[in-house]
Amino acid sequence: MLKCSLCVHDERTAKIDVIDGKPICRECQVYLRHPIDRKAIRRELEEVMQKVDRAVVAYSGGKDSVVALYLAKEIYKVPELEAVMIDHGLMAKEAIENARRIAEHLGVPFKLLRYDYSDIFREALLKAQSPCRACSKRTMEKLRKYALRNGYRYIITGHELPFGHHPYRLMSGGVTQIRLLSMMTEEERFEILKKLPFEFPELPGYTTNCLVLGPALELYWEKHGHSFEQRRIAALVRYGLMSRERAERELERPMVPKEQRKLVYRRLKLDTFFKD
């Protein structure tokens, strides 16, 4: 099986051509033709952050949103911040505890909003699909409406992949979403986490907050033989934000604890569909 020499794609997950004797996936070929300028993205990020006087931080309690909150408060010194966490019904309790503890540690007001995303999660598990895109889309829309109701013009998120070649995008209503971790390496993020009272929960999959990701990855693996996180993690490797070794570990088939699987299926009323 051909494997891309630049990222972690293989023939199951991307088209791969042999160029000058090296297998290179189509996504990496596009990147080689139009490389991302990390320094330019970081400069643009610095410029836009100088304008931010008050902002909502999309705060999941996971490691990346925690780093985003730290940067907004301690590095960019945004005068007015609010850390808003949306609990979609299947957040790990450790993530909620992390969120509260670190917001208090940093002196940032914390708000927890609870919603029921079971429709998204049920559909994804029944079809052995990823729930992540639909979950993220709904969450960003709820945060956008929250920002508009409360007079915020900026939403800061913990994404490390930029919007193409830019670290922000304009949402409807005049709200700007800023991906504050754009082009920040995993090593840089972990160095910041060491400064904070962040406790890593033991969750399967590339997550530090979501209970549904592990079971969803497990079902996707059974159907497709690989992870639905492949494309995003391949991009992290391509951009030099994650090592190939770490990426390959993250893409392994997850080992989901029986109790976590049962909890997720029970809350989604799917225990009759999925039995051990």
C-alpha positions, 0 to 999 in steps of 0.5 A: 500500500502506498503511503504519502512521504510527506504526511500520514495519508495512504491509499485508503484515505487519499489519491497518491501519485509517485513523483520523482520516485516519491509517493505524494498524496494529492493534498500534499501536492496542492500544498507544495504548489501553494505553501502556507506562510506560517510567519505571514499568518502569525503576523496577520494574527498579531494585527487582528488581535490588536483590535480585540477589546472584548471577546468570547472564548469558545471554551470546551475544556479541552487542551486547545481551548485552554491554550487559547484562553491562556493566550488571549488573557496572558499574551494578548491581554484582551481587556474583557474576556468571557469563557463560554463552554457548551456542554452538548450532553456528552462532555467528560466531567473532567473537561468541565472540571478543567474548564472551571478550574483554569478559568478561575486560575486565569481570572476569566468569567466562566459560563456553562451552557447546556444543550442536547446534541443527541440527534447529531450523535445518534445519527453519526453512530447509527451511520458509522460517521463522524459527528465532529463537523455537525457538532462544531457547526452547531456549537459555532452557531450557538456561540455566534448568537450568544456573541450578538446577544451580548455585544461581542464582535469576536469569538476566539477558538482553539483551532491550530489549522487556519482558514486556508491562508488566514487565521480568521473569518467573518461570520454573519452578523459582523462577528469575527472568528479568530483561530488563535492557535493557527500554525502553533505546534503541538510542542508549543501548546504542551509547553503552555499547558505545563504552566496551568492546572490542566489534568489530562483525562484518559479518553480514547481518540484525539480528544481531551473533552468528548465522550462520544468521539471514542465510540464514533471512531470505533464504529467508523474503524469497523466500517472503513478500516481507518480513522475519520480524523485522518485528513485533519491529522495529515494536515497537522503533519504536513504543516509541521505542527505534529510529528509523524510518530505522534500522528500515527499513534493518534490514528490507531484504532481506539480502545474504548473502555466498556463503561464509556461505550455503555454510557454513551449508548445509554444516553443516546438510547442506542443500547438496544442497537449496540450490545457487547 
